């Protein structure tokens, strides 16, 4: 996590640059359009060098496992940077007498961090086993589940800005809330990895690594908890089909899944996208879903819950890119358990 001292120049690039890269290959929904440019850096030095080659106005997106990201069918203007292949280091490091530290790169999968902590007798990171994305994405949105939240265990982070400069920051430099992380300076959103948002005016930064502080405890009990959480995920979530995890944040005092189910939307489909019969806050790709199909179901769930309960569901997933403008065959909205010509909703599928 120590920032490199030597400056880099564009000719030092060692990563892989691709044009018109299908984002359906890189997001967990396995749907969506192409991005103008995609870069897979070799390491942190290479990432910094590449960022310096980009125009200041170039839209940049950091993507890890793409586990909470939807790219519209019309594609994405700008450059995507994939972090999962290069930023995968994880190691122990002391932070205090009664605590252990974990130094972890942004591209490391969250469940791997949970297992690593448990194997080394550090407790409090078990909830990360229930988060499907990378640590970078977890930092960007304060991901959490089963009573835990990412920033509760963060001691410090390292970020990189659009000019390739590194910054070491503490939690006090962010406003942190439920599924929300905002850098206090200039009120610029700090976004990274699986859920990077479009560039805003100002100095944008992305997470590249973090130090987590965890108390020492019973590693065997922690490993049991991790195993139990993974079993609960398998039992309650449609992990066998492409999905992006929870689509909506839970409103105060209730659960998004319950609201959607109470609206009778379990099993509702648009084209190849389906509100999972197993968990109503999951939308799955049954095989040939377009991003437009998935977004139509998101809009449908929001409208139904608003109409029935007066509650505005907030998306947990990020939607970026442009809609496909060419004329296409309309797809009907139907219930999986009923005929294809029932429950039609005009304009539900774009």
C-alpha positions in Angstrom: 0.0 0.0 0.0 3.0 2.3 0.0 2.7 4.8 -2.9 5.5 4.3 -5.5 8.0 7.1 -5.5 9.0 7.1 -9.1 6.9 8.8 -11.8 5.7 6.9 -14.8 5.3 7.9 -18.4 2.8 6.6 -21.1 5.5 4.5 -22.9 5.7 2.3 -19.8 2.3 0.8 -20.2 2.2 -2.9 -19.8 -1.5 -3.7 -19.5 -4.1 -4.7 -22.1 -6.2 -2.2 -23.9 -9.3 -3.3 -25.9 -11.8 -1.4 -28.0 -15.6 -2.0 -28.1 -15.4 -4.5 -25.3 -18.7 -6.4 -24.5 -19.5 -5.5 -20.9 -21.8 -8.6 -20.7 -18.6 -10.6 -20.3 -17.6 -8.6 -17.2 -20.8 -8.0 -15.2 -22.5 -10.7 -13.2 -25.9 -10.2 -15.0 -24.2 -11.3 -18.2 -26.2 -8.7 -20.2 -25.6 -5.2 -21.6 -23.7 -3.3 -24.3 -20.1 -2.5 -25.1 -17.7 0.1 -23.7 -15.6 2.3 -26.0 -12.3 1.2 -24.3 -11.4 -1.3 -21.6 -8.0 -1.4 -19.9 -6.7 -4.3 -17.8 -3.6 -2.8 -15.9 -0.7 -5.0 -15.0 -0.3 -3.5 -11.6 -0.7 -0.2 -9.7 2.2 1.5 -11.4 0.7 0.6 -14.8 -2.7 1.9 -13.7 -1.2 5.2 -12.7 0.6 5.5 -16.0 -2.5 4.7 -18.0 -4.6 7.2 -16.1 -2.1 9.9 -17.1 -2.7 9.2 -20.8 -6.4 10.0 -20.6 -7.9 13.4 -21.3 -9.2 15.1 -18.2 -12.8 15.0 -19.5 -12.6 11.3 -20.3 -15.3 9.3 -18.4 -13.7 6.6 -16.3 -15.3 3.6 -14.6 -13.6 1.1 -12.3 -15.0 -2.4 -12.4 -14.1 -5.4 -10.3 -16.4 -8.4 -10.6 -19.3 -6.3 -12.0 -21.6 -7.7 -9.3 -23.8 -4.7 -8.9 -23.5 -3.0 -12.3 -25.8 -2.9 -15.3 -24.6 -1.4 -18.6 -27.4 -0.4 -20.9 -27.7 -2.0 -24.3 -26.6 1.1 -26.2 -23.2 0.8 -24.5 -20.9 3.0 -22.4 -18.9 6.0 -23.6 -15.5 6.3 -22.0 -13.0 3.9 -20.5 -13.5 1.0 -18.1 -10.6 -0.2 -15.9 -10.8 -3.7 -14.7 -9.3 -4.2 -11.2 -9.8 -7.8 -10.4 -6.9 -9.3 -12.3 -4.1 -6.9 -11.1 -5.2 -5.9 -7.6 -5.4 -9.2 -5.7 -2.8 -9.0 -2.9 -3.9 -9.7 0.7 -1.6 -9.9 3.7 -1.5 -9.5 7.5 -0.3 -6.3 9.2 -0.4 -5.1 12.8 -2.5 -2.0 13.6 -2.8 -2.1 17.4 -2.0 -4.2 20.5 -5.4 -6.0 20.6 -6.1 -5.8 16.9 -4.9 -7.4 13.8 -4.7 -5.7 10.4 -5.3 -6.9 6.9 -3.8 -5.1 4.0 -6.0 -5.9 1.0 -6.1 -4.7 -2.6 -9.4 -3.4 -4.2 -9.7 -6.4 -6.6 -9.8 -9.1 -3.9 -13.2 -10.8 -3.6 -14.9 -10.0 -0.4 -15.6 -13.6 0.6 -11.9 -14.3 0.3 -11.2 -11.6 2.9 -13.7 -13.2 5.3 -12.0 -16.6 5.0 -8.5 -15.0 5.3 -9.4 -13.2 8.5 -10.9 -16.3 10.0 -7.9 -18.4 9.1 -5.7 -16.0 11.0 -7.8 -15.7 14.1 -9.3 -12.3 13.3 -13.0 -11.8 13.9 -15.6 -9.3 12.7 -15.2 -9.7 8.9 -17.5 -12.8 8.6 -20.3 -10.8 7.0 -18.0 -10.2 3.9 -18.7 -13.9 3.0 -22.2 -12.8 2.0 -21.0 -10.0 -0.4 -20.4 -11.2 -3.9 -18.2 -8.4 -5.2 -14.7 -7.1 -4.5 -13.4 -5.0 -1.6 -13.2 -2.0 -3.9 -16.9 -2.3 -4.6 -17.6 -2.9 -0.9 -15.7 0.3 0.0 -17.4 2.3 -2.7 -20.9 1.6 -1.4 -20.3 0.5 2.3 -21.6 -2.9 1.4 -23.0 -5.0 4.2 -25.2 -7.9 5.2 -26.0 -10.1 8.2 -25.5 -7.1 10.5 -22.1 -6.0 9.3 -20.9 -3.1 7.2 -17.6 -2.6 5.4 -16.5 0.7 6.8 -17.0 -0.5 10.4 -13.7 -2.4 10.0 -11.7 0.1 7.8 -8.7 1.7 9.3 -7.5 3.6 6.2 -7.6 3.4 2.4 -5.5 4.3 -0.6 -7.1 6.0 -3.6 -6.0 7.0 -7.0 -7.2 10.1 -8.9 -7.7 10.8 -12.6 -4.1 12.1 -12.9 -2.7 8.9 -11.4 -1.8 10.4 -8.0 -2.2 8.3 -4.9 -3.9 9.5 -1.7 -4.0 7.8 1.7 -7.2 8.6 3.5 -8.9 7.8 6.8 -12.6 7.0 7.4 -13.0 10.5 8.9 -12.5 12.0 5.4 -15.8 10.4 4.2 -19.4 10.7 5.0 -20.5 7.1 5.5 -24.0 5.8 5.7 -26.2 2.9 4.7 -24.9 1.9 1.3 -23.4 5.4 0.9 -19.8 6.7 0.9 -19.1 10.3 0.0 -15.7 12.0 0.2 -16.1 15.1 2.3 -13.8 17.3 0.3 -15.9 19.1 -2.4 -18.7 16.6 -1.8 -17.5 14.3 -4.6 -18.7 10.7 -4.5 -15.9 8.2 -4.0 -16.7 5.3 -6.3 -14.7 2.3 -7.4 -14.5 -1.3 -8.6 -17.8 -3.3 -9.2 -19.9 0.0 -9.0 -18.1 3.0 -10.3 -20.3 5.9 -11.2 -19.8 8.4 -14.0 -17.2 11.1 -13.5 -18.3 14.3 -11.8 -16.8 17.7 -11.9 -13.9 17.9 -9.4 -11.2 15.6 -8.3 -12.5 12.0 -8.6 -10.8 9.2 -6.8 -11.1 5.4 -6.8 -10.2 2.9 -4.1 -7.1 0.8 -4.8 -6.4 -0.8 -1.4 -7.4 -0.7 2.3 -6.2 -1.6 5.7 -8.8 -3.4 7.8 -8.6 -3.4 11.6 -10.1 -6.5 13.3 -10.0 -7.8 16.9 -8.3 -11.1 17.6 -10.6 -13.9 18.6 -11.7 -17.5 18.1 -10.7 -18.3 14.5 -12.5 -21.7 14.6 -15.8 -20.0 15.6 -15.3 -17.4 12.9 -14.7 -20.1 10.3 -18.0 -21.7 11.4 -19.8 -18.4 10.9 -18.4 -17.9 7.5 -19.5 -21.4 6.5 -22.9 -20.8 7.9 -23.3 -17.5 6.0 -22.3 -19.1 2.8 -24.9 -21.9 3.4 -27.6 -19.3 4.1 -26.7 -17.5 0.8 -27.0 -20.8 -1.1 -30.3 -21.6 0.5 -32.0 -18.2 0.1 -30.5 -16.7 -3.1 -30.6 -17.7 -6.7 -26.9 -18.2 -7.0 -27.1 -20.7 -9.9 -28.4 -18.0 -12.3 -26.7 -14.7 -13.4 -27.7 -11.9 -11.0 -26.4 -8.8 -9.4 -27.2 -9.5 -5.8 -29.8 -7.3 -4.0 -31.3 -4.9 -6.5 -32.8 -2.5 -4.0 -31.7 -1.1 -0.6 -33.9 -2.1 2.3 -36.2 0.8 3.4 -36.2 1.7 7.1 -38.1 -0.9 9.1 -38.8 -3.3 6.3 -37.3 -5.4 3.5 -37.4 -4.6 -0.2 -37.9 -8.3 -1.0 -41.1 -8.5 1.2 -42.5 -5.3 -0.4 -41.9 -6.7 -3.9 -43.3 -10.1 -3.0 -46.4 -8.5 -1.4 -47.0 -6.7 -4.8 -47.3 -10.2 -6.4 -44.2 -9.7 -8.5 -42.3 -12.9 -7.7 -41.9 -14.8 -11.0 -42.7 -11.7 -13.1 -40.6 -11.6 -16.3 -39.6 -9.2 -19.0 -38.0 -11.0 -21.9 -35.2 -13.1 -20.5 -35.1 -11.3 -17.1 -37.0 -12.6 -14.1 -37.8 -11.5 -10.6 -36.5 -14.6 -8.8 -39.2 -16.9 -7.3 -36.5 -17.7 -4.7 -35.8 -14.1 -3.5 -37.9 -11.2 -4.7 -35.0 -8.7 -4.4 -33.0 -10.6 -7.0 -33.5 -10.3 -10.8 -31.9 -13.1 -12.7 -31.0 -13.6 -16.4 -32.7 -16.8 -17.5 -30.4 -16.9 -20.6 -31.1 -14.2 -23.2 -31.9 -11.1 -21.1 -31.1 -7.7 -22.4 -30.2 -4.8 -20.1 -33.4 -3.2 -21.1 -35.4 -6.3 -19.8 -33.6 -6.0 -16.5 -34.2 -2.3 -16.2 -37.8 -2.7 -17.1 -38.3 -5.1 -14.2 -36.5 -2.7 -11.9 -38.8 0.1 -12.9 -41.8 -2.2 -12.6 -40.9 -3.1 -9.0 -40.3 0.5 -8.0 -43.6 1.6 -9.5 -45.6 -1.2 -7.9 -44.2 -0.7 -4.4 -44.7 3.1 -4.7 -48.3 2.6 -5.8 -49.2 0.0 -3.1 -47.2 1.1 -0.1 -46.1 4.7 -0.9 -42.5 3.7 -0.5 -39.7 4.7 -2.9 -37.4 1.8 -3.4 -33.8 3.0 -3.9 -31.5 1.0 -6.2 -28.5 -0.7 -4.8 -27.3 -1.6 -8.2 -25.8 1.0 -10.5 -27.1 1.6 -14.0 -24.8 3.3 -16.5 -24.6 3.8 -20.3 -27.1 4.6 -23.0 -30.3 2.9 -24.1 -30.3 1.1 -27.4 -32.1 3.4 -29.8 -32.7 1.1 -32.8 -36.3 -0.2 -33.2 -36.6 -3.7 -31.7 -39.3 -6.3 -31.2 -41.3 -5.5 -28.1 -41.2 -8.0 -25.4 -44.2 -8.6 -23.2 -44.3 -8.6 -19.4 -45.6 -11.9 -18.1 -45.7 -14.2 -15.1 -43.6 -17.3 -15.4 -46.5 -19.4 -14.1 -49.0 -18.1 -16.6 -49.3 -17.7 -20.4 -47.1 -15.4 -22.4 -50.1 -13.1 -23.3 -51.2 -12.4 -19.7 -50.3 -9.5 -17.4 -49.3 -7.2 -20.4 -47.9 -3.8 -19.3 -47.8 -1.3 -22.2 -44.3 0.0 -22.6 -42.9 -2.2 -19.8 -40.2 -3.6 -22.1 -38.3 -1.2 -24.2 
